[in-house]
Amino acid sequence: MNIELITTVLTFFFGGTSIYQFLFYRNEKRKKEAEAAALEIENKSKLQELQQNESDYSFGQMKKVSEELNRLQNDYIILYQQVQTHLKTIAVLQEQINSLSLENSYLKGLRCYQTDCPIRKKKRDDNSSTTQSDMSDSNNVEHKSGAETA
């Protein structure tokens, strides 16, 4: 007898299932469980590899952003120092403007519109003749207009 004939008879007897399934059920089950465990281990290792790649990428991006932030902070500090220097310069210039404005107001208050005023004569001697003649003409006009209104 042939093994094929025996398996055919046994298959017919057990209703289409092979006798080998009964004999080797535990072995097949262990084999499939081992394959499933191997696939799970492989999937876990791939997942860990993907997570490592993601963390490396994230770390690289974080490092780039950190470097950019440091550069921008340094630029900000430099610009802030420049602004502070300009503000100090503006304050000094504003003080000069204020002092010159006060001096100008004081000098305007010293202007005398009378032609025989000794202060005016003193100023006339100090200034050049061309500028003083222009001033005296304007002062005379103003003095006359002031006298007419009074």
PyMOL commands that set and color helices and strands:
alter all, ss='L'
color gray80, all
select helices_A, chain A and resi 3-13+19-23+25-110+118-126+129-149
alter helices_A, ss='H'
color red, helices_A
deselect
rebuild
show_as cartoon
